[in-house]
């Protein structure tokens, strides 16, 4: 099992930037595809994007494309989400997730078997 801990959330004005970090520990040798999800109040959890096992491929939902960037440093067992040009609609709890079975990018939360506790991102207008 992999343990994931997110950090870097906070309150930012619209148009600002934040960088989230997801630190992994445990069986990180079985940490393949990784993803970011978010959940706004009263809404279902939403897939934001993901990165494949070696960091060469990423995928984003349309609403964050061009504004968010996912990267990873396998030597540091870390996943990052750089968020620029933030909008109030980006307000949510952000979660990182890791898959021990899937190596490519995947939007399916059922394919991720390790999850962090989440970090709050609030964007004010």
Buried (B, 14 or more C-beta within 10 A) or exposed (E): EBBBEBEBBEEBEEEBEBBBBBBBEBEBEBBBBBBBBBBBEEEEBBBBBBBBBEBEEBBBEEEBEEBBBBEBEBEEBBBBBBBBEBBEEBBBBBBBBBBBEBEBBBBEBEBBBBBBEBBEBBBEE
